[in-house]
């Protein structure tokens, strides 16, 4: 067993383990974990400085996850966009292949939290082969994004088996891997993994830093290994209430990303996902954050601020020409020129 696998096996998954680390009342959290399981790696747990800090809020269950609300469990209509199991085909030339149903740490704000409940993850069975067959017979697909869950929780051998099959499809030009392993399980980014990944260029990695507290020497080392292997690394941040919805915090995070050669890519407005309302902030606050960065730091540090529209209508940049705010309603122009009404639901 490799070091990262031992660390993963030692993750906190029960209230008893959590109470052993922090003085909290576990009773109210039991129904939360029963519905939305918990997993926190020892490394990510070590970053918590105090109860309620940005690392705590991202990883420790909260009773507000069970508050009854009208938000959907599948806001992006991924089920209807799946021509085969585990494959999401929302855009003509891109697909998302959900190769794993588990992560090193279960983020409490996850857009797929309603189904990301299996700590064992998927096996590489026939459903992946069915998805690959669909890609092979659909020549418009030039970009395959491995996601889940976290693809890097597979062993090197299983991951390479998937990459090898994808690379045999002649019309697939690039492969992207979405992973939070550099942030929550940096030991996973081994020299052996990087040597394997570089065999399948052009290959890109997008990771997910949300707060400066996550920017540690271990994470920097993990990203450096990928980048030194010729793998471009981008970052997708989610705008989260009381975590990073502050101009100074966001600017610091983006600047720190550049110092480790990770390119800020997207700033995602929170998806309309059931159980995550308390993480939401207003689009108006997001626009203030973007305005506070533009002209006050390098253009390289400015991500695209986007909303992923409900019902699979795609990402929309939140720009003055694309958005109109009317009270708690937004009107956004999507990539087809359609005006879409969007509820600007913010947490309490």
C-alpha positions in Angstrom: 0.0 0.0 0.0 1.4 3.4 -1.0 1.7 6.3 1.4 -1.3 8.1 0.0 -3.4 5.0 0.3 -2.5 4.6 3.9 -3.4 8.3 4.5 -6.7 7.8 2.8 -7.5 4.7 4.8 -6.9 6.8 8.0 -9.5 9.4 7.1 -12.1 10.4 9.6 -15.5 9.1 8.6 -17.4 8.8 11.9 -18.7 11.2 14.5 -16.8 9.3 17.2 -13.5 10.1 15.4 -14.5 13.7 15.0 -15.4 14.1 18.6 -12.0 12.6 19.5 -10.4 15.6 17.8 -12.8 18.4 18.7 -15.1 19.3 21.6 -18.5 19.2 19.9 -21.9 17.7 20.5 -22.2 14.9 17.9 -26.0 14.3 18.4 -27.3 17.0 15.9 -24.8 15.9 13.2 -25.8 12.2 13.1 -28.8 12.7 10.7 -26.6 14.8 8.5 -23.9 12.1 8.2 -26.7 9.5 7.7 -27.8 11.4 4.6 -24.5 12.9 3.4 -21.5 10.9 4.6 -18.3 12.5 5.9 -14.7 11.8 5.0 -11.8 14.1 5.9 -8.2 13.1 5.2 -5.7 13.4 8.1 -3.8 16.0 6.1 -6.9 18.2 5.4 -8.0 17.8 9.0 -4.6 19.1 10.2 -5.3 22.4 8.4 -8.2 23.2 10.7 -7.2 25.9 13.1 -10.5 26.2 15.0 -14.1 25.1 14.9 -15.9 27.1 12.2 -12.8 28.2 10.2 -12.8 27.9 6.4 -11.4 24.4 6.4 -13.9 23.2 9.0 -16.8 24.7 7.1 -15.8 23.0 3.9 -15.4 19.5 5.3 -17.4 19.1 8.6 -21.1 18.3 8.4 -23.5 21.1 9.3 -27.2 20.7 10.4 -28.2 23.3 7.8 -27.5 20.7 5.1 -30.9 19.1 6.2 -32.9 22.3 6.0 -35.9 21.8 3.8 -35.6 24.0 0.7 -36.7 24.0 -2.9 -33.3 23.6 -4.4 -32.9 20.6 -6.7 -30.5 17.6 -6.2 -29.5 17.7 -9.9 -29.6 21.4 -10.9 -27.6 21.0 -14.1 -29.8 18.2 -15.4 -26.9 15.8 -15.6 -29.2 12.8 -15.6 -30.9 13.9 -18.7 -27.6 14.8 -20.3 -26.3 11.3 -19.9 -26.5 9.2 -23.1 -24.9 6.3 -21.2 -24.2 5.8 -17.5 -21.5 8.0 -16.1 -21.2 10.1 -19.2 -22.4 13.7 -19.4 -22.7 15.3 -22.9 -23.9 18.9 -22.5 -21.7 20.6 -25.1 -21.2 19.4 -28.7 -17.4 18.7 -28.5 -16.9 17.9 -24.8 -18.0 15.1 -22.4 -17.5 14.5 -18.7 -16.7 10.9 -17.8 -17.6 10.2 -14.2 -15.0 7.5 -13.5 -15.2 7.7 -9.6 -18.0 8.2 -7.1 -15.8 9.1 -4.2 -13.3 11.7 -3.1 -10.5 12.0 -0.6 -12.5 14.6 1.4 -16.2 15.0 0.9 -16.8 18.7 0.4 -20.0 19.8 2.1 -20.9 22.1 -0.8 -20.5 19.5 -3.6 -22.8 19.9 -6.6 -23.1 16.0 -6.7 -23.5 15.5 -2.9 -26.9 13.8 -3.4 -25.2 10.8 -5.1 -21.6 11.0 -3.9 -22.2 8.5 -1.0 -20.2 5.4 -1.9 -16.9 5.3 0.0 -15.7 2.4 -2.2 -16.1 4.3 -5.5 -16.9 2.8 -8.9 -15.2 -0.2 -10.3 -13.9 -0.1 -13.9 -16.7 -2.2 -15.2 -18.8 -2.4 -18.4 -20.5 1.0 -17.8 -17.2 2.8 -18.4 -16.7 0.7 -21.6 -20.2 1.7 -22.7 -19.3 5.4 -22.2 -16.0 4.9 -24.2 -17.9 3.2 -27.0 -20.3 6.2 -27.1 -17.3 8.6 -27.4 -15.7 6.4 -30.1 -18.9 6.5 -32.3 -19.3 10.3 -31.7 -16.6 12.0 -33.8 -17.7 15.5 -32.7 -16.2 14.8 -29.2 -12.6 16.2 -29.1 -12.3 16.8 -25.3 -12.8 14.3 -22.5 -12.9 15.4 -18.9 -12.4 12.8 -16.2 -14.3 13.7 -13.1 -16.5 12.1 -10.5 -15.7 12.0 -7.5 -12.0 12.2 -8.0 -10.2 10.2 -10.7 -6.9 10.3 -8.8 -8.3 8.0 -6.1 -7.9 5.2 -8.6 -4.6 3.4 -8.6 -2.1 4.4 -11.2 -2.8 1.1 -13.1 -6.6 1.6 -13.2 -6.3 5.2 -14.2 -3.8 4.4 -16.9 -6.1 1.7 -18.3 -8.8 4.4 -18.8 -6.4 6.9 -20.3 -5.0 4.3 -22.7 -8.5 3.5 -23.9 -9.3 7.1 -24.4 -6.1 7.7 -26.3 -7.0 5.0 -28.8 -10.0 7.1 -30.0 -8.5 9.1 -32.8 -10.8 12.1 -32.7 -10.2 12.8 -29.0 -7.6 15.6 -29.0 -7.2 16.5 -25.3 -7.9 14.9 -21.9 -8.6 16.8 -18.7 -8.6 15.5 -15.2 -10.6 17.3 -12.5 -9.2 16.5 -9.0 -9.0 18.0 -5.5 -6.2 15.6 -4.5 -3.5 18.3 -4.6 -5.6 20.2 -2.0 -6.9 17.4 0.3 -4.5 14.5 -0.4 -1.2 16.0 -1.8 0.7 12.7 -1.2 -1.3 11.3 -4.1 0.7 13.3 -6.6 3.7 11.0 -6.7 6.6 11.0 -9.2 5.3 7.7 -10.4 1.9 9.1 -11.2 3.4 12.1 -13.0 5.6 9.9 -15.1 2.5 7.9 -16.2 0.3 10.9 -16.9 2.9 12.6 -19.1 2.6 9.6 -21.5 -0.9 10.8 -22.4 -0.3 14.4 -23.5 -2.0 16.7 -24.3 -3.4 16.3 -20.8 -4.5 19.0 -18.4 -5.4 19.1 -14.7 -7.9 21.3 -13.0 -7.8 21.4 -9.3 -9.8 23.2 -6.6 -8.3 25.6 -4.0 -10.9 27.7 -2.2 -9.0 29.5 0.5 -5.4 30.7 1.3 -5.3 28.3 4.3 -5.2 25.5 1.7 -2.0 26.9 0.1 0.7 24.8 2.0 4.2 23.6 1.0 2.7 20.1 0.5 0.2 21.4 -2.0 2.7 23.5 -3.7 5.0 20.5 -4.1 2.2 18.4 -5.5 1.3 21.1 -8.1 5.0 21.6 -9.0 5.4 17.8 -9.7 2.5 18.0 -12.2 3.6 21.2 -13.9 7.2 20.0 -14.1 5.9 17.0 -16.0 4.5 19.3 -18.6 0.9 19.1 -17.3 -0.8 22.6 -17.2 -2.7 23.0 -13.9 -5.7 25.3 -13.6 -7.8 26.1 -10.6 -11.6 26.3 -10.2 -12.7 28.1 -7.1 -16.3 28.1 -5.8 -17.6 31.3 -4.2 -18.6 30.3 -0.7 -20.3 32.4 2.0 -18.1 33.1 5.1 -15.2 31.2 3.5 -13.9 33.3 0.5 -16.7 35.8 -0.2 -14.3 38.7 0.7 -12.3 40.7 -1.9 -9.0 40.5 0.2 -9.3 36.8 0.7 -10.0 36.1 -2.9 -7.2 38.3 -4.2 -4.8 36.7 -1.9 -5.8 33.2 -3.0 -5.5 34.0 -6.7 -2.1 35.6 -6.2 -0.8 32.6 -4.2 -2.0 30.3 -7.0 0.2 32.2 -9.4 3.3 31.8 -7.2 3.0 28.0 -7.5 2.3 28.3 -11.3 -1.3 27.3 -11.1 -3.5 29.4 -13.3 -6.8 30.8 -11.9 -9.5 29.5 -14.3 -13.0 29.8 -13.0 -14.7 31.4 -10.0 -18.0 29.4 -9.8 -21.1 30.9 -8.4 -22.6 28.3 -6.1 -24.8 25.8 -8.0 -28.5 25.6 -6.9 -27.9 22.3 -5.0 -30.1 20.9 -2.3 -28.4 21.0 1.1 -26.0 23.8 0.2 -28.1 27.0 0.6 -26.0 28.2 3.6 -22.9 28.4 1.4 -24.5 30.7 -1.1 -23.8 34.4 -1.4 -25.3 36.9 -3.8 -24.1 37.5 -7.4 -23.9 41.2 -6.5 -21.2 40.2 -3.9 -19.4 38.2 -6.5 -19.3 41.1 -8.8 -17.9 43.3 -6.0 -15.1 40.8 -5.5 -14.3 40.7 -9.2 -14.3 44.6 -9.4 -11.9 44.7 -6.4 -9.4 42.5 -8.2 -9.5 44.0 -11.7 -6.9 46.7 -12.0 -5.6 45.9 -8.5 -3.7 42.8 -9.3 -2.2 41.0 -12.3 -4.6 40.1 -15.1 -3.2 36.5 -14.8 -4.8 36.4 -11.3 -8.3 37.2 -12.6 -10.5 34.1 -13.1 -13.7 33.9 -15.2 -16.7 34.5 -12.9 -19.4 32.1 -14.1 -22.8 30.6 -13.3 -23.6 27.1 -14.5 -27.2 27.6 -15.6 -29.9 25.1 -14.4 -31.3 22.4 -16.8 -28.0 21.9 -18.6 -27.9 25.2 -20.4 -24.2 25.7 -19.8 -21.8 28.2 -18.1 -22.4 31.9 -18.5 -19.7 34.5 -17.7 -21.0 37.1 -15.3 -20.2 40.3 -17.1 -22.1 43.6 -17.4 -23.3 42.8 -20.9 -24.5 39.3 -19.9 -26.4 40.0 -16.6 -29.2 42.2 -15.3 -30.0 42.2 -11.6 -33.5 42.9 -10.5 -34.0 42.4 -6.8 -33.4 38.7 -6.2 -33.8 37.7 -9.8 -31.0 37.6 -12.4 -31.4 37.6 -16.2 -28.5 36.1 -18.0 -27.6 35.7 -21.6 -26.3 32.2 -22.4 -24.0 31.1 -25.2 -27.0 30.7 -27.6 -28.1 34.3 -27.0 -31.1 33.2 -24.9 -32.2 35.3 -21.9 -32.4 33.0 -18.9 -34.1 33.9 -15.6 -32.1 32.7 -12.6 -33.0 32.9 -8.9 -30.2 34.7 -7.0 -30.7 32.5 -3.9 -28.3 33.5 -1.1 -27.8 31.8 2.3 -29.1 33.3 5.5 
